[in-house]
Amino acid sequence: CILLIFLPITLREDPFFFVAPSPWEPPKTLESHWSFQRDALLSRLKSEEGKHLVVVGYLPKHNAHNEWVYNEADIDNAKVVWARNMKATQNYELIKYFYDRKVWFLQIDDGPNLLFAPYPITTCP
């Protein structure tokens, strides 16, 4: 009962006690949400022939909560394997391990546009 008396006073005194959503953020459609984009890309790759390795590069301003890199439990037998972009030598070791897969590079930011292309073999040592 005493808490109910002091709660309105606390809200007036501490404006950060309640944080409203940002009014300047543009609304996003469901289709542009990162999880729908990932699912669409995964469906496309699963429908293609063979196995795939997707190397994902995040741009500096990428939202860390929008995680594209996660895999099935049995990674070696999965049709699509997701991996983070690393140093060129580490990527090369990964590509050697998954030698029987088509390798793709995916660059992610927080916008709706994605850069998705075959992995540039010239970057392998």
Summary of the structure (lengths in Angstrom):
residues: 125
radius of gyration: 21.3
end to end distance: 69.6
largest distance: 69.7
contacts: 252
relative contact order: 0.17
helix: 38%
strand: 20%
